[in-house]
């Protein structure tokens, strides 16, 4: 029996595994980088061991350090979580060689399936040879052979872009997984991403637990997942489950895993890959089936046979699909409206609602700092209900009620996605959802201008109290403040309080520091207002950027300045690029890595590179000057 377990991971998955360990009476050990010294997973563990350094390659990808940490802490088992070393056969062997129990499949099974190229060969699905790709094969997808989560993937629609995509994807994969192998496969436009959860024990038993729909994705990374897949016939689920079961049996698999398929036109399914680990979206299966997959992983590793009750074969007569529906949304620190750029910084406040049918798997709490070195996933919010409509409604409401004061997140996008007709009414569920709808989903939110009024009046009330309080019983000069795209104008009212002159139609019921009540069209709404000195005001459920009243000359940049869109590390500069070079619009100049993703910085227009402040290895903050491109004058430009 396992007594002490180390999780070779961080964030929400480490916290998730610790929760099950506590319920089973197993002591827990965390590992942490210097950037994670005060992280939630460290605080929740019974013991923690430092991995010196901050980057993944220095810390969480160092299998030797993780094994040494387990031995030093007296652990007798290691759970890899997902990502990092979770699909690394050499790490699994090192764990067992040290006399520790590995909570995962045998290294041989990992080697057979964790490399997507070898998995496809095993199942008779050969990838394309990069050198043989022609224009007739386009579009194609360059994909990392190891790992997942959308890292190391590039869509190629023009043959001339293939070489650059191979290089970029390989570099990103090497950084995220310690393995730069990539391959090429046909890219299926707007397919449905369907996956089957499998479990196998050391006694030859294989169980499948239904299918999940993970079609809503950005950058090939899942955003919203659900089970059962809406509208997918039971016989299709049964067929996919049988294929998954056969694949697992063929390689002597033991543990939890997921077999993934892409459903194209006319319902034809294509094998994508098998993930030889627990998936991020495993909670929806747990909620639907009423099981604990982590507990089952541990039980299997201890040699216990899987219970027969887990058998699920809707077309085979051996089981009935569970009633109800579960849906999950991934809450990221990122800005969807700005190319999904990752965000970092202090989470001043993070409060989730609680209630029946709601579950939150979080990796952060109020006061924590989101670092730049790792994935930006803050939490997963899961809702379960008797019907899909109820589960979707419950999840959207829970996300909307979540209080987030800190970096920008995708919360508003998630709420809008869940309420979008294509998703809510299952009109069109496929991987092209965000490509079609992103602009509409990231537009201004209803009520944002009134939140700006609340922000302005809360600040005015705070200043009035700070400078003596009270207004004279005369009309004073109108004040103006701007938050995002909204200008607010107000003035002190006779007898106290405030009058709002812009936007029109707003009556101030009360205004105090941190709390404002407004009436608009006979409807009264309360706004809680908070700011933390970082140029952002949180008013109700809105996050508003404060426009400075006066521009600091030091903040002015010359035209053509390229600024870092997020904090990160410069990993590459275009070969031979130097000051004085002529560049063309759209030309990649340098690459930033933030939260395990690579981001290209391109020339905004054709011109001359007049400054270059980036060099490989340089750490930059958001807004840092990277380069300057002096644009060329056109015939229409004044001379």
VEXSETOR-147106 format. One line per field, with one value per residue (C-alpha): x, y, z; residue in one letter. Coordinates in nm, 2 decimals, padded with zeros to 4 digits. Each point is the difference from the previous one (the first is absolute). Example, Ala and Ser with C-alpha at 12.3 -4.5 7.8 and 13.67 -1.06 7.14 Angstrom:
BEGIN
X [01.23/00.14]
Y [-00.45/00.34]
Z [00.78/-00.07]
pase [a/s]
REM end
This chain:
BEGIN
X [00.00/00.12/00.06/00.17/-00.05/00.20/-00.17/00.25/-00.19/-00.15/-00.31/-00.35/00.08/00.24/-00.28/-00.25/00.22/00.07/-00.38/-00.05/00.31/-00.14/-00.32/00.19/00.23/00.31/00.26/00.10/00.32/00.03/00.29/00.04/00.22/00.12/-00.29/-00.24/00.14/-00.32/-00.24/-00.33/00.11/00.30/-00.22/-00.25/00.27/00.12/00.36/00.17/00.34/00.17/00.11/00.26/-00.08/-00.30/-00.03/-00.17/00.33/00.17/-00.27/-00.31/00.16/00.30/-00.10/00.32/-00.08/-00.36/00.10/00.26/-00.27/-00.23/00.28/00.10/-00.36/-00.06/-00.26/-00.08/-00.20/00.01/-00.30/00.10/-00.32/-00.02/00.25/00.37/00.12/-00.33/00.06/00.37/00.09/00.36/-00.14/-00.24/00.29/00.21/-00.29/-00.03/00.38/00.01/-00.24/-00.30/-00.35/-00.08/-00.36/-00.03/00.03/00.31/00.28/-00.04/-00.36/00.10/00.26/-00.26/-00.26/00.15/00.19/-00.28/00.21/00.05/-00.36/-00.12/00.23/-00.13/-00.36/00.09/-00.04/00.33/00.09/00.11/00.37/00.09/00.22/-00.28/-00.27/-00.14/-00.25/-00.26/00.04/-00.08/-00.11/00.22/00.06/00.35/-00.03/00.23/00.06/00.00/-00.23/-00.32/-00.19/00.03/00.37/00.23/-00.28/-00.02/-00.25/00.17/-00.21/00.28/00.29/00.25/-00.09/00.07/00.37/-00.06/-00.29/00.21/00.27/-00.23/-00.21/00.31/00.14/-00.32/-00.04/00.36/-00.07/-00.33/00.07/00.38/-00.05/00.02/-00.13/-00.28/-00.20/-00.24/-00.36/-00.30/-00.19/-00.38/-00.18/-00.28/-00.03/-00.14/00.26/-00.13/00.19/-00.05/00.11/00.16/00.12/00.19/00.14/00.28/-00.24/-00.10/-00.33/-00.07/-00.28/-00.12/-00.20/-00.19/00.12/00.07/-00.05/00.30/-00.07/00.01/00.38/00.23/00.35/-00.07/-00.06/-00.33/-00.21/-00.34/-00.06/-00.31/-00.14/-00.19/00.07/-00.33/-00.17/00.25/-00.19/00.06/00.12/00.28/00.11/00.00/00.21/00.25/00.01/00.07/00.29/00.14/-00.02/00.17/00.28/00.05/00.00/00.25/00.27/-00.06/-00.11/-00.05/-00.15/-00.21/00.03/-00.19/-00.04/-00.08/-00.18/-00.10/-00.33/-00.01/-00.26/-00.27/00.08/00.33/00.24/00.38/00.23/00.20/00.20/00.00/00.09/00.16/-00.09/-00.29/-00.16/-00.07/-00.37/-00.03/-00.24/-00.30/00.03/00.03/-00.31/-00.20/00.10/00.04/00.36/00.34/00.25/00.30/-00.11/-00.04/00.35/00.14/-00.20/00.12/00.36/-00.04/-00.11/-00.38/-00.23/-00.24/-00.36/-00.24/-00.25/00.22/-00.08/-00.17/-00.11/-00.32/-00.04/00.13/-00.27/00.25/-00.08/-00.22/00.13/-00.02/-00.28/00.09/00.25/00.33/00.18/00.34/00.15/00.37/00.07/00.32/00.20/00.00/-00.14/-00.21/-00.05/00.37/00.10/-00.05/00.31/00.08/-00.02/00.20/-00.02/-00.16/-00.35/-00.11/-00.33/-00.14/-00.33/-00.21/-00.37/-00.10/-00.31/-00.15/00.13/00.30/00.36/00.32/00.35/00.23/00.37/00.00/-00.17/-00.04/00.34/00.19/00.22/-00.04/00.36/00.11/00.18/-00.29/-00.34/-00.25/-00.28/-00.15/-00.28/-00.26/-00.37/-00.23/-00.38/-00.21/-00.38/-00.27/00.00/00.25/-00.20/00.00/00.37/00.10/-00.22/00.14/00.36/-00.05/-00.16/00.28/00.27/-00.19/-00.02/00.37/00.19/00.34/00.22/00.33/00.13/-00.23/-00.18/-00.21/-00.30/-00.22/00.08/-00.10/-00.34/-00.07/00.10/-00.23/-00.29/00.07/-00.27/00.24/00.11/-00.31/-00.23/00.27/-00.04/00.36/00.25/00.35/00.35/-00.07/-00.23/00.24/00.13/-00.36/-00.12/00.30/-00.08/-00.35/00.10/00.26/-00.20/-00.10/-00.21/-00.34/00.01/00.37/-00.07/-00.19/00.28/00.22/-00.23/00.02/00.38/00.01/-00.24/00.17/00.33/-00.16/-00.16/00.34/00.17/-00.27/00.05/00.38/-00.01/-00.24/-00.33/-00.32/-00.09/-00.10/-00.37/00.09/00.05/00.37/00.19/-00.07/00.25/00.09/00.16/00.06/00.00/00.08/-00.22/-00.25/00.02/-00.18/-00.10/-00.15/-00.02/-00.10/-00.37/-00.18/-00.04/00.26/00.06/00.07/-00.17/00.12/-00.01/00.15/-00.11/-00.35/-00.29/00.20/-00.13/00.23/-00.18/00.31/00.38/00.26/00.36/-00.02/-00.38/-00.23/-00.37/-00.14/-00.34/-00.03/-00.34/-00.17/00.23/00.23/00.34/00.27/00.37/00.28/00.31/00.36/00.34/00.35/00.22/00.08/-00.21/-00.30/-00.33/-00.23/-00.37/-00.25/00.09/00.19/00.37/00.08/00.33/00.04/00.10/00.26/-00.11/00.34/00.24/00.35/00.26/00.21/-00.29/00.00/00.14/00.11/-00.21/00.08/00.09/-00.05/-00.09/-00.01/-00.37/00.06/00.28/00.23/00.33/00.15/00.08/00.10/00.08/-00.03/00.32/00.24/-00.24/00.18/-00.06/-00.02/-00.17/-00.30/-00.30/-00.33/-00.35/-00.08/00.36/00.08/00.28/00.02/-00.18/-00.10/-00.08/-00.26/-00.18/00.15/-00.14/00.20/-00.12/00.13/00.07/-00.03/00.07/-00.32/00.09/00.28/00.29/00.34/00.10/00.14/00.03/00.02/00.00/-00.08/00.25/-00.05/-00.04/-00.10/-00.29/-00.25/-00.30/-00.33/00.05/00.38/00.14/00.13/00.06/-00.08/-00.10/00.00/-00.26/00.05/-00.18/-00.25/-00.12/-00.30/00.22/00.10/00.37]
Y [00.00/00.35/00.22/00.31/00.13/00.27/00.19/00.08/00.31/00.33/00.21/-00.13/-00.37/-00.02/00.14/-00.24/-00.31/00.12/00.02/-00.37/-00.09/00.17/-00.20/-00.32/00.07/00.04/00.26/00.25/00.15/00.29/00.12/00.36/00.24/00.33/00.17/-00.23/00.03/00.14/-00.18/-00.16/-00.35/00.05/00.13/-00.29/-00.28/-00.16/00.06/00.17/-00.03/00.29/-00.05/00.28/00.23/00.15/-00.14/-00.34/-00.13/00.08/-00.14/-00.19/-00.17/-00.12/-00.36/-00.06/00.28/-00.11/-00.36/00.13/00.22/-00.30/-00.20/00.29/00.06/-00.37/-00.05/-00.34/00.10/00.27/00.13/00.20/00.20/00.12/00.19/00.02/-00.36/-00.17/-00.18/-00.05/-00.37/00.07/00.18/-00.29/-00.24/00.23/00.00/-00.38/-00.05/00.21/-00.24/00.23/-00.08/00.17/00.12/-00.05/-00.25/-00.22/00.18/-00.23/00.11/00.37/-00.06/-00.16/00.27/00.31/00.07/00.08/-00.11/-00.35/-00.02/00.08/-00.26/-00.26/00.07/00.01/00.37/00.14/00.37/00.20/00.03/00.37/-00.02/-00.15/00.25/00.18/00.28/-00.27/-00.12/00.34/00.09/-00.21/00.00/00.00/-00.17/-00.09/-00.38/00.03/00.18/00.19/00.30/00.18/00.05/-00.07/00.03/00.21/00.00/00.04/00.13/00.11/-00.23/00.27/00.02/-00.36/00.02/00.29/-00.18/-00.31/00.20/00.20/-00.30/-00.20/00.28/00.04/-00.38/-00.03/00.28/-00.15/-00.37/-00.04/-00.17/00.20/-00.28/00.12/-00.16/00.11/-00.13/00.12/00.28/-00.06/00.33/00.05/-00.35/-00.12/-00.11/-00.31/-00.20/-00.32/-00.05/-00.33/-00.19/-00.32/-00.21/-00.24/-00.30/00.06/00.19/00.30/00.24/00.30/00.28/00.16/00.28/00.37/00.28/00.24/00.19/00.36/00.07/00.29/-00.06/-00.37/00.01/-00.10/00.28/-00.16/-00.38/-00.20/-00.35/-00.16/00.15/00.17/-00.16/-00.28/-00.33/-00.28/-00.23/00.24/00.03/-00.38/-00.03/00.26/-00.17/-00.34/00.16/00.15/-00.32/-00.20/00.25/-00.02/-00.38/-00.01/00.17/-00.15/00.33/00.05/00.31/00.29/00.13/00.17/-00.09/00.30/00.02/00.27/-00.03/00.16/00.03/-00.26/-00.13/-00.17/-00.03/00.03/-00.12/00.29/-00.13/-00.18/00.20/-00.24/00.21/00.17/00.27/00.36/-00.06/-00.32/00.17/-00.01/-00.38/-00.02/00.21/-00.20/-00.34/00.08/-00.13/00.13/-00.07/00.09/-00.24/-00.27/00.08/-00.05/-00.32/-00.14/00.08/-00.19/-00.30/00.01/-00.12/00.25/-00.04/-00.15/00.29/00.22/-00.19/00.23/-00.13/00.17/-00.21/-00.32/-00.07/-00.01/00.35/00.30/00.35/00.21/00.26/00.37/00.22/00.16/00.29/00.16/00.34/00.08/00.34/00.14/00.32/00.12/00.26/-00.16/00.33/00.05/-00.33/-00.20/00.15/-00.15/00.23/00.00/00.19/00.00/-00.15/00.25/-00.19/-00.32/-00.13/-00.27/-00.06/-00.32/-00.21/-00.33/-00.14/00.24/-00.09/00.20/-00.14/00.30/00.05/00.35/00.19/00.36/00.17/-00.24/00.11/-00.15/-00.05/00.04/-00.33/-00.24/-00.07/00.27/-00.23/00.14/-00.24/-00.23/00.06/-00.30/-00.02/-00.32/00.00/-00.24/00.15/00.18/00.32/00.02/-00.09/00.27/00.26/-00.08/00.02/00.33/00.15/-00.13/00.15/00.33/00.01/-00.08/00.29/00.05/00.30/-00.02/-00.08/-00.02/-00.33/-00.18/-00.01/00.23/-00.20/-00.32/00.14/00.13/-00.33/-00.20/00.24/00.01/-00.16/-00.22/-00.16/00.03/-00.15/-00.23/00.15/-00.03/-00.16/-00.02/00.12/00.31/00.16/00.27/00.07/00.08/00.18/00.15/00.37/-00.02/-00.19/00.25/00.32/00.25/-00.15/00.13/00.24/00.08/00.38/00.00/-00.19/00.28/00.25/-00.20/-00.01/00.38/00.08/-00.24/00.18/00.34/-00.11/-00.13/00.33/00.21/-00.19/00.02/00.37/00.11/-00.15/00.17/00.23/00.36/00.06/00.15/-00.14/-00.08/-00.06/-00.31/-00.28/-00.26/-00.34/-00.26/-00.38/-00.20/00.14/00.17/00.36/00.09/00.36/00.09/00.29/00.04/00.04/00.26/-00.14/-00.27/-00.29/00.01/00.07/-00.20/00.20/-00.27/-00.26/00.11/-00.16/-00.09/00.10/-00.04/-00.16/-00.01/00.03/-00.10/-00.12/-00.36/-00.01/00.18/-00.04/00.13/00.01/-00.04/-00.03/-00.05/-00.29/00.03/-00.18/-00.02/00.02/-00.11/00.19/-00.08/00.11/-00.10/00.28/-00.19/00.21/-00.23/00.05/-00.29/00.11/-00.27/-00.27/00.24/00.06/00.35/00.16/00.35/00.26/00.23/00.36/00.13/-00.18/-00.06/00.11/-00.31/-00.22/00.14/-00.23/00.09/-00.13/-00.36/-00.11/-00.37/-00.07/-00.33/-00.11/-00.20/-00.07/-00.28/-00.10/00.08/-00.35/00.09/00.28/-00.04/-00.12/00.28/00.27/00.33/00.37/00.15/-00.30/00.05/-00.20/-00.07/00.01/-00.32/-00.12/-00.18/00.19/-00.18/-00.26/00.03/-00.29/00.05/-00.27/-00.27/00.15/00.17/00.34/00.16/00.37/00.12/00.31/00.22/00.15/00.00/00.22/00.01/-00.15/00.30/-00.16/-00.35/-00.05/-00.37/-00.28/-00.37/-00.07/00.36/00.02/00.27/00.15/00.09/00.32/-00.03/00.15/-00.28/00.17/00.29/-00.02/00.34/-00.04/00.10/00.30/-00.07/00.23/00.10/00.08/00.37/00.06]
Z [00.00/-00.09/00.31/-00.15/-00.35/-00.19/-00.28/-00.27/-00.11/00.11/-00.01/00.00/-00.09/00.30/00.23/-00.16/00.07/00.35/00.07/-00.08/00.20/00.31/-00.04/-00.03/00.30/-00.22/00.10/-00.28/-00.13/-00.24/-00.21/-00.09/-00.20/00.14/-00.18/00.18/00.35/00.14/-00.24/00.10/-00.07/00.23/00.28/-00.04/00.02/00.32/-00.11/-00.29/-00.17/-00.19/-00.36/-00.05/-00.29/-00.17/-00.35/-00.07/-00.14/00.33/00.22/-00.08/-00.31/00.20/00.08/00.19/00.24/00.04/00.09/00.24/00.16/00.05/00.17/00.22/00.11/00.07/-00.27/-00.13/-00.31/-00.27/-00.19/-00.31/-00.05/-00.36/-00.22/00.10/00.05/00.01/-00.34/00.03/00.01/00.12/00.31/00.07/-00.01/00.23/00.25/00.01/00.00/00.32/00.16/-00.02/-00.13/-00.33/-00.02/-00.37/-00.29/-00.06/-00.17/-00.30/-00.04/00.03/-00.28/-00.22/00.04/00.15/-00.32/-00.24/-00.30/00.14/00.12/-00.36/-00.14/00.25/-00.10/-00.37/-00.05/-00.15/00.04/-00.30/-00.07/00.03/-00.31/-00.21/00.08/-00.31/-00.05/-00.06/00.36/00.15/00.25/00.23/00.37/00.15/00.34/00.29/00.03/00.38/00.24/-00.08/00.11/-00.34/00.04/-00.29/-00.26/-00.31/-00.29/-00.34/-00.29/-00.22/-00.11/00.06/00.37/00.07/00.09/00.24/00.16/00.05/00.17/00.22/00.10/00.09/00.21/00.19/00.05/00.13/00.25/00.12/00.00/-00.03/-00.34/-00.33/-00.23/-00.22/-00.29/-00.27/-00.06/-00.20/00.17/00.02/-00.01/00.25/00.13/00.33/00.26/00.17/00.26/00.20/00.36/00.06/00.31/00.01/00.29/00.03/-00.01/-00.36/00.06/-00.22/00.07/-00.21/00.16/-00.29/-00.22/00.03/-00.25/00.01/-00.32/00.13/-00.02/-00.04/-00.14/00.00/00.37/00.15/00.17/00.07/00.03/00.07/00.04/-00.16/-00.34/-00.10/-00.30/-00.04/-00.05/00.26/-00.27/-00.10/00.36/00.02/-00.31/00.12/00.34/-00.17/-00.20/00.31/00.19/-00.27/-00.02/00.38/00.00/-00.29/00.20/00.34/00.14/00.37/00.16/-00.12/-00.35/-00.28/-00.36/-00.22/-00.33/-00.25/-00.17/-00.34/-00.27/-00.02/00.35/-00.11/00.30/-00.01/00.27/00.14/00.29/00.34/00.31/00.25/00.30/00.17/-00.21/00.11/-00.07/00.21/00.25/-00.24/-00.01/00.37/00.05/-00.25/00.12/00.37/00.02/00.11/-00.29/00.21/00.27/-00.27/-00.13/00.34/00.06/-00.33/00.08/00.33/-00.20/00.08/-00.28/-00.15/00.11/-00.26/00.07/-00.21/-00.32/-00.25/-00.34/-00.11/-00.31/00.15/00.26/00.29/00.14/-00.02/-00.05/00.32/00.02/-00.01/-00.16/00.11/-00.16/00.09/-00.08/00.03/00.16/-00.14/00.08/-00.36/-00.23/-00.28/-00.17/-00.05/-00.16/00.32/00.16/00.34/00.30/00.32/00.33/00.34/00.05/00.26/00.04/-00.14/00.14/-00.16/00.08/00.17/-00.03/-00.10/-00.33/-00.01/00.03/-00.02/-00.05/00.06/00.00/00.15/00.28/00.09/00.05/-00.23/-00.28/-00.35/-00.13/-00.36/-00.02/-00.01/-00.14/00.08/00.12/00.32/00.06/-00.15/00.08/-00.05/00.01/00.02/-00.05/-00.12/-00.35/-00.22/-00.01/00.38/00.03/-00.25/00.16/00.35/-00.12/-00.18/00.31/00.23/-00.22/-00.02/00.38/00.05/00.14/-00.17/00.08/-00.17/-00.35/-00.29/-00.05/-00.25/00.25/-00.22/-00.31/00.18/00.11/-00.35/-00.15/00.22/-00.08/-00.38/-00.21/-00.18/00.32/00.22/-00.27/-00.14/-00.34/-00.10/00.24/-00.16/00.03/-00.22/00.27/00.11/-00.35/-00.10/00.31/00.19/-00.10/00.13/00.31/00.10/-00.06/00.27/00.27/00.09/00.29/-00.04/-00.04/00.33/00.17/-00.12/00.17/00.33/-00.03/-00.04/00.28/00.24/-00.07/00.05/00.33/00.12/-00.10/00.17/00.32/-00.03/-00.05/00.27/-00.12/-00.09/-00.28/00.02/-00.08/-00.34/-00.34/-00.07/-00.31/-00.19/00.03/-00.27/00.03/-00.27/00.05/-00.31/-00.28/00.24/00.10/00.32/00.09/00.34/00.25/00.36/00.05/00.22/00.35/-00.06/-00.23/-00.37/-00.33/-00.30/-00.33/-00.22/-00.07/00.00/00.20/00.32/00.34/00.30/00.29/00.22/-00.04/00.25/-00.03/-00.12/-00.04/-00.25/-00.07/-00.33/-00.16/-00.38/-00.17/00.34/00.08/00.30/00.01/00.26/-00.10/00.22/-00.10/00.07/-00.13/00.09/-00.15/-00.32/-00.24/00.01/00.18/00.07/00.01/00.05/-00.26/-00.22/-00.03/-00.12/-00.10/00.14/-00.26/00.14/00.03/-00.11/-00.23/00.15/-00.26/00.10/-00.11/-00.36/-00.26/-00.35/-00.29/-00.10/00.35/00.07/00.36/00.19/00.00/00.32/00.25/-00.12/-00.14/-00.34/-00.13/-00.36/-00.23/-00.38/-00.15/-00.09/00.11/00.07/00.03/-00.34/-00.17/-00.22/00.12/-00.16/00.16/00.18/00.01/00.33/00.18/00.34/00.21/00.37/00.22/00.28/00.19/-00.22/-00.32/-00.27/-00.14/-00.32/-00.01/-00.36/-00.19/00.00/-00.34/-00.25/00.09/00.16/00.34/00.19/00.34/00.14/00.38/00.00/00.04/00.08/00.37/00.08/00.25/-00.09/00.17/-00.17/-00.20/-00.02/-00.32/-00.22/-00.34/-00.21/-00.37/-00.18/-00.27/-00.36/-00.14/-00.27/-00.28/00.22/00.30/00.05/-00.06]
pase [x/x/x/x/x/x/x/x/x/x/x/x/x/x/x/x/x/x/x/x/x/x/x/x/x/x/x/x/x/x/x/x/x/x/x/x/x/x/x/x/x/x/x/x/x/x/x/x/x/x/x/x/x/x/x/x/x/x/x/x/x/x/x/x/x/x/x/x/x/x/x/x/x/x/x/x/x/x/x/x/x/x/x/x/x/x/x/x/x/x/x/x/x/x/x/x/x/x/x/x/x/x/x/x/x/x/x/x/x/x/x/x/x/x/x/x/x/x/x/x/x/x/x/x/x/x/x/x/x/x/x/x/x/x/x/x/x/x/x/x/x/x/x/x/x/x/x/x/x/x/x/x/x/x/x/x/x/x/x/x/x/x/x/x/x/x/x/x/x/x/x/x/x/x/x/x/x/x/x/x/x/x/x/x/x/x/x/x/x/x/x/x/x/x/x/x/x/x/x/x/x/x/x/x/x/x/x/x/x/x/x/x/x/x/x/x/x/x/x/x/x/x/x/x/x/x/x/x/x/x/x/x/x/x/x/x/x/x/x/x/x/x/x/x/x/x/x/x/x/x/x/x/x/x/x/x/x/x/x/x/x/x/x/x/x/x/x/x/x/x/x/x/x/x/x/x/x/x/x/x/x/x/x/x/x/x/x/x/x/x/x/x/x/x/x/x/x/x/x/x/x/x/x/x/x/x/x/x/x/x/x/x/x/x/x/x/x/x/x/x/x/x/x/x/x/x/x/x/x/x/x/x/x/x/x/x/x/x/x/x/x/x/x/x/x/x/x/x/x/x/x/x/x/x/x/x/x/x/x/x/x/x/x/x/x/x/x/x/x/x/x/x/x/x/x/x/x/x/x/x/x/x/x/x/x/x/x/x/x/x/x/x/x/x/x/x/x/x/x/x/x/x/x/x/x/x/x/x/x/x/x/x/x/x/x/x/x/x/x/x/x/x/x/x/x/x/x/x/x/x/x/x/x/x/x/x/x/x/x/x/x/x/x/x/x/x/x/x/x/x/x/x/x/x/x/x/x/x/x/x/x/x/x/x/x/x/x/x/x/x/x/x/x/x/x/x/x/x/x/x/x/x/x/x/x/x/x/x/x/x/x/x/x/x/x/x/x/x/x/x/x/x/x/x/x/x/x/x/x/x/x/x/x/x/x/x/x/x/x/x/x/x/x/x/x/x/x/x/x/x/x/x/x/x/x/x/x/x/x/x/x/x/x/x/x/x/x/x/x/x/x/x/x/x/x/x/x/x/x/x/x/x/x/x/x/x/x/x/x/x/x/x/x/x/x/x/x/x/x/x/x/x/x/x/x/x/x/x/x/x/x/x/x/x/x/x/x/x/x/x/x/x/x/x/x/x/x/x/x/x/x/x/x/x/x/x/x/x/x/x/x/x/x/x/x/x/x/x/x/x/x/x/x/x/x/x/x/x/x]
REM end
